[in-house]
Amino acid sequence: MTTDDSQTPPNTLPPTPNTLPPSPTPSPTTQPTAKKPNPLVRIGIGCLGVFVLGCVAIGALALFQNWQQEQNYTAGHTAYAAADCATAAGPLRKAASGDPGTKDSDVARKAEAELQECETLLAADDAANSGSTGDAVMGYSAFYIKYDQSPLRALALTKGQELISETEATALTSPDLCNGIDKLQAQTFFTRSSETIPPLLYACGQAFEQANAYADAVEFYDQFRQKYPEHELAKQVDLAFVRATIADAEASGAGELPAPQQVGDGSGSGDEVLVVIQNDSPEELNLVFSGPETRVEKLEACTECEKFAGDEPASCPELGPVGTYRMTPGTDTVVVKSGSGSDVTPFRGTWELKGGDEYSSCFYVVTSGT
């Protein structure tokens, strides 16, 4: 049996071709598409940009306002240092109020302090310009006391001194100034005390008397009498003192003063009356006579005498100082009052004093308590 070599074995694969199979036909080439951004993100980025720009703008505005505040303070302080409060007040007020700027800053606090000084000084200037001279002087005095470290203090003193020197006493008599004379003198507001104070005391007394404040009037007249007995106004002040003392006794409900005891026989000179008064009280006494002549006498206190509690003594103790006064006959209004300022009720009476006679009286103090 012969073999046929040309027959392919059944289990043999056909030969593999030496070429690659054809590639599939490619589709047309496409470009990658850009991804669209989220619109919310874009809005967020835009807002962030506005916020940043806003912060920058606000910061710049604040810096500019602070700069303006400092400029206002500098302008005000320069005028303040030059004692020109009329110019300083405006810019200092702006700097202190934070317009523009802020009230919570050192600049604002410094401006506020200097503004307060200027406003106090300007208020006194306004009082002077409106004719309230006494109030103006007291305004300068108040500044002098309150702002003792201020560079404007010397100016306040000078203005007060000039106002007092250039103004009539009658135009200075505000109640505050009258009651502040001693303080003003200590502060050296009176450059010529001996020339200024006596007429001022007299004018103050007149002002209070015209206002029916008789006790105050008496006080000012008495200050004059004690300090300036030789002054050219002394006689006028004595008359005013008597007048105000009598008016004060009437207004204050003074006790009735009985007539003195007649002890003479009328054999003396008909041109005069002898009045003898003894002070049996521990109080200094002022004796005021208003009649044919005006007299003010003083009797020292009795150092050995005491006040009587409740009941009057049966007779004068005859322990105290004695005053003897030769007077012109006639009808006198007489007031006896304490000269020590104590709360002793004064007495007022009308005495008929006849020429050639002698009269005697004594005074003591009776208290209402036990």
C-alpha positions in Angstrom: 0.0 0.0 0.0 1.4 3.1 -1.0 1.2 6.4 1.0 0.0 9.6 -0.6 2.2 12.3 0.8 0.2 14.9 -0.8 -2.8 14.5 1.5 -2.9 16.8 4.4 -3.2 15.3 7.8 -6.6 15.8 9.2 -5.4 17.4 12.4 -3.2 20.0 10.8 -4.2 23.6 10.8 -4.1 25.6 7.6 -1.1 27.8 7.3 -1.4 31.3 8.8 -1.2 34.1 6.3 1.8 36.4 6.7 -0.2 39.5 6.6 -2.3 41.3 9.2 -6.0 41.5 8.7 -7.1 44.8 7.3 -7.9 47.5 10.1 -11.4 48.7 10.3 -12.1 52.0 8.6 -11.6 54.7 11.3 -14.4 57.1 12.0 -13.8 60.8 11.5 -11.5 62.4 14.1 -13.3 64.6 16.9 -11.7 67.3 19.1 -12.2 67.1 23.0 -14.9 69.5 24.2 -14.0 71.9 27.1 -16.0 71.3 30.3 -18.4 74.2 31.0 -17.8 75.8 34.4 -20.5 75.8 37.1 -22.3 79.1 36.9 -22.6 79.2 40.7 -18.8 79.0 41.0 -18.4 81.9 38.6 -20.9 84.0 40.7 -19.0 83.1 43.9 -15.7 84.2 42.4 -17.3 87.4 41.3 -18.6 88.2 44.8 -15.3 87.4 46.4 -13.7 90.0 44.1 -16.3 92.6 45.1 -15.8 91.8 48.8 -12.1 92.2 48.6 -12.4 95.5 46.7 -15.0 96.7 49.2 -12.7 96.0 52.1 -9.9 97.9 50.4 -12.2 100.8 49.8 -13.5 100.9 53.4 -10.0 100.7 54.8 -8.9 103.6 52.6 -12.0 105.7 53.7 -11.2 105.0 57.4 -7.6 106.1 56.9 -8.7 109.2 55.1 -11.2 110.1 57.9 -8.7 109.5 60.6 -6.3 111.7 58.7 -8.9 114.4 58.5 -9.6 114.1 62.3 -5.9 114.5 63.0 -5.9 117.6 60.7 -8.8 119.1 62.6 -7.2 118.5 65.9 -3.9 120.0 64.7 -5.6 123.1 63.5 -7.6 123.4 66.8 -4.7 122.7 69.0 -2.5 125.3 67.3 -5.2 127.9 67.9 -5.7 126.7 71.5 -2.0 126.9 72.2 -2.0 130.5 70.8 -4.9 131.3 73.3 -7.3 131.8 70.4 -10.3 129.8 71.5 -12.7 131.5 69.1 -10.7 129.9 66.2 -9.9 126.6 68.1 -13.4 125.7 69.1 -14.7 124.7 65.6 -12.0 122.2 64.6 -11.6 120.9 68.1 -15.4 120.2 68.2 -15.1 118.2 65.0 -12.1 116.2 66.2 -13.8 115.5 69.5 -17.0 114.3 68.0 -15.4 112.1 65.4 -16.8 114.1 62.4 -15.0 112.7 60.5 -13.0 110.0 62.3 -13.9 108.2 65.5 -14.8 109.3 69.1 -12.9 106.4 70.5 -9.3 107.6 69.9 -6.6 109.5 71.7 -7.0 112.3 69.2 -10.7 112.7 70.1 -10.0 112.6 73.9 -7.3 115.3 73.6 -9.6 117.4 71.5 -12.4 117.0 74.0 -10.2 118.1 76.9 -9.0 121.2 75.1 -12.5 122.0 73.8 -13.9 122.0 77.4 -11.4 124.6 78.4 -12.1 126.8 75.4 -15.9 126.5 75.9 -15.5 127.5 79.6 -13.4 130.5 78.6 -15.7 131.5 75.8 -18.8 131.3 78.1 -17.1 133.9 80.4 -16.3 136.0 77.3 -20.0 135.9 76.3 -21.1 137.0 79.7 -18.8 139.9 79.6 -20.0 140.9 76.1 -23.6 140.7 77.2 -23.0 143.1 80.2 -23.1 140.4 82.9 -19.7 141.6 84.2 -19.9 140.0 87.6 -20.8 136.6 86.2 -18.0 136.9 83.7 -15.4 137.5 86.4 -16.7 134.5 88.3 -16.5 132.5 85.1 -12.8 133.4 84.8 -12.3 132.6 88.4 -14.0 129.2 88.0 -11.6 128.5 85.0 -8.6 129.6 87.1 -9.5 127.0 89.8 -10.6 124.1 87.7 -7.9 124.2 85.0 -4.9 124.9 87.1 -2.5 123.3 84.6 -4.0 124.9 81.5 -1.9 127.1 79.3 -5.0 129.4 79.2 -5.0 129.9 82.9 -3.0 133.1 82.8 -5.3 134.5 80.1 -8.3 133.8 82.3 -6.7 135.7 85.2 -5.7 138.6 83.0 -9.2 138.9 81.5 -10.8 138.9 85.0 -8.3 141.5 86.3 -8.9 143.8 83.4 -12.7 143.5 83.7 -12.6 144.4 87.4 -10.3 147.3 86.8 -12.3 148.8 83.9 -15.8 148.3 85.4 -17.7 150.5 87.9 -18.3 148.7 91.2 -22.1 148.9 90.8 -21.8 146.9 87.6 -19.9 144.0 89.3 -22.5 143.3 92.0 -23.8 139.9 91.1 -24.6 137.8 94.2 -21.9 135.3 93.3 -19.2 137.9 92.9 -20.2 139.7 96.1 -20.0 136.5 98.1 -16.7 135.6 96.4 -14.7 138.8 97.1 -12.4 137.1 99.5 -11.7 134.2 97.1 -11.1 136.6 94.2 -8.7 138.6 96.4 -6.8 135.4 97.2 -6.6 134.6 93.5 -5.1 138.1 92.8 -8.0 139.2 90.6 -7.9 142.6 92.4 -4.8 144.3 91.2 -5.6 147.4 93.3 -7.4 146.0 96.3 -7.4 149.1 98.4 -9.0 151.1 95.6 -11.4 148.4 94.3 -12.7 146.5 97.3 -14.2 149.3 99.5 -16.5 150.7 96.8 -17.4 147.1 95.8 -18.4 146.2 99.4 -20.6 149.3 99.5 -22.1 148.5 96.1 -22.8 144.9 97.2 -24.5 146.1 100.3 -26.7 148.5 98.2 -27.6 145.8 95.8 -28.8 143.4 98.6 -30.6 146.2 100.3 -32.5 147.0 97.1 -33.4 143.4 96.9 -34.8 143.5 100.4 -32.1 141.1 101.6 -31.3 143.3 104.6 -29.3 140.8 106.6 -26.9 140.4 103.7 -26.7 144.1 103.1 -25.9 144.6 106.8 -23.1 142.1 106.5 -21.4 143.9 103.6 -21.8 147.3 105.2 -20.3 145.9 108.4 -17.3 144.4 106.5 -16.6 147.8 105.1 -16.9 149.5 108.5 -14.5 147.0 110.1 -11.9 147.0 107.4 -12.0 150.6 106.0 -13.1 153.0 108.9 -11.1 155.9 107.4 -12.3 155.5 103.8 -13.9 158.5 102.2 -17.1 156.5 101.9 -17.2 155.6 105.6 -20.0 158.1 106.5 -22.2 157.0 103.7 -21.7 153.4 104.7 -22.5 154.1 108.3 -25.8 155.6 107.3 -26.5 152.6 105.1 -25.6 150.3 107.9 -28.1 151.9 110.2 -30.8 152.0 107.6 -30.4 148.3 106.7 -30.1 147.3 110.3 -33.4 148.9 111.2 -35.1 147.4 108.1 -33.6 144.0 109.0 -34.9 144.2 112.5 -38.4 145.0 111.3 -38.4 142.3 108.7 -37.1 139.6 111.1 -39.6 140.1 113.8 -37.4 141.9 116.3 -38.5 142.1 119.9 -39.9 145.3 121.3 -37.2 147.3 123.0 -38.5 149.2 126.0 -37.5 152.8 126.6 -34.5 153.2 129.0 -35.0 154.2 132.6 -34.8 158.0 133.2 -32.4 158.5 136.1 -31.5 162.2 135.7 -33.4 165.1 137.2 -33.3 167.2 134.1 -30.7 169.5 135.5 -28.2 168.8 132.8 -27.5 170.7 129.6 -30.6 170.9 127.4 -28.4 170.5 124.4 -27.6 166.9 125.0 -28.8 163.6 126.5 -26.7 161.2 128.5 -27.4 157.5 127.7 -25.7 154.9 129.8 -26.0 151.2 128.6 -24.4 148.2 130.3 -23.9 144.9 128.4 -24.6 142.0 130.8 -24.6 139.4 128.1 -21.9 137.1 126.8 -22.5 138.6 123.3 -20.9 141.5 121.7 -23.6 144.1 121.1 -24.2 146.5 118.2 -26.2 149.6 119.2 -27.8 151.5 116.3 -29.4 155.0 116.8 -31.3 156.7 114.1 -32.7 160.1 115.0 -31.4 163.6 115.2 -28.1 162.0 114.6 -27.1 158.6 113.3 -24.8 156.5 115.5 -23.5 153.0 115.6 -21.9 151.9 118.8 -20.4 148.6 120.0 -20.2 147.2 123.4 -17.8 144.3 124.1 -19.1 141.0 125.5 -19.3 140.4 129.3 -16.8 137.7 130.0 -18.3 136.9 133.4 -21.9 136.8 132.3 -24.1 133.9 131.3 -27.3 133.4 129.4 -30.5 133.2 131.4 -32.6 130.1 130.7 -36.3 130.7 130.7 -36.8 133.5 133.2 -35.4 137.0 133.2 -33.3 138.2 136.2 -35.0 140.4 138.7 -32.4 143.1 138.0 -29.4 143.9 135.9 -26.4 141.7 136.9 -24.2 144.9 136.6 -21.2 142.8 135.6 -20.5 143.8 132.0 -18.9 146.7 130.1 -20.6 150.1 130.3 -21.1 152.5 127.4 -21.8 156.2 128.0 -23.2 158.2 125.0 -23.9 161.9 124.8 -26.6 162.4 122.3 -28.8 165.0 120.7 -32.2 165.2 122.3 -35.1 163.9 120.1 -36.8 160.7 119.0 -34.6 157.9 118.1 -35.2 154.5 116.5 -32.9 152.2 118.4 -31.9 148.6 117.5 -29.8 146.4 119.7 -28.4 143.2 118.1 -25.6 140.7 118.6 -22.4 141.7 116.9 -21.0 138.2 116.9 -23.2 136.7 114.3 -24.9 134.3 116.7 -28.6 133.5 116.5 -29.9 136.1 119.0 -33.1 137.9 118.3 -32.5 141.7 117.8 -34.6 144.3 119.6 -36.0 147.4 118.2 -37.7 150.4 119.9 -38.4 154.1 119.8 -36.9 156.2 122.5 -38.0 159.8 123.4 -34.8 161.4 124.8 -35.3 164.7 126.5 -32.5 167.3 126.7 -30.8 167.6 130.1 -31.8 164.1 131.2 -29.9 160.9 131.8 -31.1 157.5 130.8 -29.9 154.0 131.8 -30.5 150.5 130.4 -28.9 147.1 130.5 -29.1 144.1 128.2 -28.8 140.4 128.8 -29.6 137.2 126.9 -32.5 134.9 127.8 -32.8 131.6 126.1 -36.1 129.8 125.4 -34.6 126.4 126.4 -33.8 125.1 129.9 
